[in-house]
Amino acid sequence: MKKIKKALALSLALAMGLSLVACGDDDKKDDGTTAAPSTENSGNDDNTDAPATEDQPVVSTGMEAPDPSGWDESKKIYLYSWDDDFKKKMDIVMEAHPEYNDYVEHVILGVGGTSDEYKTAIDTALTSGDKYPTMIPADNDVAKYWSEDDSKTANLYDLGFTDDMLSNAYDCAIQYGTYNGELKCVTWQSTAGSVFYRRDIAKEVLGTDDPAEVQAAMSDWDKFFETADKMKEAGYKMVSGPTDVKYAIWDTQSQPWVTDDGSKETLTLDKAVSEYLETGKKIYDGDYSNNTSMWDGGWASDMTNDGKVFCFFGCPWFIGSMQTNGATDGNWGAVTGPTSYHWGGTYVCVGKDTPNPELAAYLLYELTCNPDIGVNITNKTGDCVNNKEANARLINGELAADNAAAKFLGGQNPIEVWAASAEGINLSNLTYQDASIKAFIDEAATAYNSGELATVDDAVKYVEDKCATELGISAE
């Protein structure tokens, strides 16, 4: 696989006039798409829960539908995935285009979405077998494995995508999918982060559960800790564990952590690492949490009404996890919080040797760019979509009455919060090794909070040493 030449990718993306923002990263990777039937990646100091964006969404230029007349079995395409979530989204596209049903088949592998098994299965199918992977969906932690390898995946611009067609996509998704000036993957999904808060606790401690007032109480990290002090005084924890804030802080990354000058890769950890370590330590030492870890039993039980935790950082799919863990519908609200961020996401590449590039491009266009399809995806599956026009419509009356996220949020329209957050996400400095580096940061944070590592500098050095020994990337 080609390694990321980040500086070149950055300059070329700038030359194309693309905003450098991106979406994608997660812990519970196989749940990073639609764990919930809800509607359903640098800091904004004064975020509010205003609808979508200041700019009116632009209606994208469409792609011409291919004529299947005269096609035979050789024009059939295969859509791979690790589970059935991608198929659920594509089924909505196919419902609108039944004329292509005979030329589309899903191959569901039943493995972990970020596992080596998934990578191996896709790579094997790309080079052998009779079912060539035309569409390759991948979690944002691993999508670059394929998208930045031109020997495996196609440039979607060559298949007919244009910047006009992408006019309704959030900048984050375009930046993530662009490599060396080529569009290598796209997504139907927005996994913009938010902060879910307990309405009953907000009323008791803050005097209101109104989202605008709650947002004002945590619009930056200073206010967040002021509110944490109020919660502590009233007998509540601000968050369940110190790691709860990590995605929000990691997404303030100001530079690539890994750069490649053509001869070697170099590690440069910026203040997003030290700020996360320091913030987590402040939460730990200040008794602002129950010191749980994400996905453990204590963390899950803190989501129930019996828990004493005020808020959880989470994205659209996270609502399903909260409901599974016993969070009560109607007793939660959502705000942007101290900073815009993302959590998770699935991107789709096209195999470069697909036998039917016209059909592949058209169906992928319909999945990711058609606002009618976007509205249907939200209302039928719960995903929040990467389409500004669709989200504007969902904010302004087209959200289904039985929407699970709105029910969970006590009638609040969740798309307003997620669309606003999506506009502020900045991951322009994402590198292909970030997922591994973040795992090392988690280890360092645990050791720093417990006192095993004495200082934040010791914790940063721990991460640098792990990168050198396990990734072969050293700091200068």
PABAVEX-849655 format. One record per residue (C-alpha): residue in one letter; x, y, z. Coordinates in steps of 0.5 Angstrom, whole numbers, plus 500, padded with zeros to 3 digits. Each point is the difference from the previous one (the first is absolute). Layout:
BEGIN
AXYZ...
***
This chain:
BEGIN
M500500500K502507499K502504506I497507501K504505497K496505504A503507499L499498492A493498501L499507504S503504495L496497495A494500504L501508501A501501492M493497499G497505504L497495505S499501507L505496505V495497504A499492501C495495504G502493503D503496506D497496505D501495506K494495499K502500493D494495497D495504503G503506497T494501495T493498502A500497507A493505501P494501496S501507501T501506495E505499500N530509500S506516507G496503505N495505499D500504506D492502500N497495497T492500500D495495498A498504494P497497493A505497495T504506498E500507498D501498493Q494498496P501493497V501499493V497495496S505496497T501498492G497493499M504495497E496496494A497493501P504495495D495496496P500493501S498498493G504494498W504499506D502493502E502496506S507503499K497507502K499497507I503504505Y501497507L499505507Y505497505S499502508W502497507D492500502D493501497D500508502F503502493K495496497K494503504K502507497M501497493D493497500I497507500V504502494M498493497E493501501A500507496H504496495P497493499E502500493Y507498502N498495505D503494496Y507503499V501501508E502495505H502501507V506496503I499500508L507498503G497499507V507503503G502506504G500506496T507502502S503493501D506497496E495495497Y496505497K506503497T502494497A494497498I499507495D507500498T499492498A494502496L503506497T506495497S496493499G493497500D494502495K497505505Y504506499P499505506T497506496M498504506I504499507P497504506A505501505D500503507N504506501D505497503V502496495A497503493K507503499Y503493499W496500493S498507498E508502500D502494496D499502493S501492498K494498503T495506500A497505495N500507499L493502501Y501506496D502496494L493496501G496506499F500503507T501508500D501505505D493503498M497493502L503501507S498506502N495498505A505496503Y504502507D507502499C502495505A498494495I503503494Q507502503Y500492503G498498493T505504496Y507497499N506503496G494504496E496494499L493499503K501492503C494499504V494503502T495499506W492501501Q501501507S502505505T502498507A501507503G500500507S496503506V499500507F494497503Y498502506R495498506R494505500D498498507I507502502A500506496K494503503E502498507V507503500L500505494G492502501T499498493D500495495D500504494P505498495A502508499E501501507V504493501Q504502494A502506503A502496506M505496497S502504493D507500502W505496505D500505505K492501500F500492500F504500506E496505504T494496498A504494503D501503506K493502501M498492499K505498505E497504505A493498499G503492500Y500499493K506498495M501504494V502494496S501493501G507499499P506505498T501497493D493502498V503507497K505497496Y497500493A498507501I507502502W504496495D496503494T503507502Q506497497S504506497Q505496496P502493497W502495505V504497495T504503494D503497494D506504496G501494495S506497504K497499507E494501504T500504506L496501507T498507502L494499506D497507500K496503506A494496499V504494503S502504506E493504501Y497493500L504497505E500507505T492500499G499493502K505500506K496506502I493496500Y504495503D503504506G494504501D495495501Y496502494S499493498N499493502N507498497T496495495S503498493M496500494W496494499D501497507G494498504G501506505W500505494A494496497S496500507D501508501M495501494T494498504N496504504D503497506G507503498K502506502V504503494F498506496C502499493F503496495F504502494G497496494C498500493P494498496W501492500F502501508I492501502G499493498S506498505M497504505Q493497499T503493501N503502506G494502503A499508499T493502500D497503494G498507501N504502506W506502496G502506496A506502495V504505499T507502496G504500506P507504501T502498493S498497493Y502493499H499493497W500493502G500494495G497500493T500495494Y503502493V499497493C506498495V499497493G504495498K505503494D498494495T493500501P496497494N495505501P502507502E494503497L496497505A504500505A501507500Y493502499L497495506L506503504Y498507498E492499502L503497507T504506502C497506496N493499498P496504506D494496499I504494501G503503506V493502503N498493499I506497503T499504506N493499501K500492498T507499504G502505505D506502497C502508500V502501493N506504496N495504496K499507502E493501496A497493503N502503507A497507499R494496497L500496507I500506504N495503497G494495500E502494496L503496506A495494502A496500505D502494503N507502500A504496506A505505501A495506501K496495505F507499503L501507501G493502502G497503494Q507504498N502500493P507496500I501502493E501508502V505498505W504495495A500504494A503506504S505496503A502497493E501507497G506501506I504493500N507501498L504494498S504503495N506497503L498493500T505494499Y500493498Q503498507D496504504A496494503S506497502I502506503K494501504A500493503F507502503I497507503D495496503E505496504A504506502A494503502T498494505A507500503Y500508501N494500503S502494505G507503501E504495497L502506495A502506504T499505495V497502494D507500497D501493502A493498497V502503493K507497500Y496493502V496501493E506502496D504494503K494496498C500503493A507499499T500492502E494498497L499505494G507501498I498508501S505504504A499507502E506505498
***
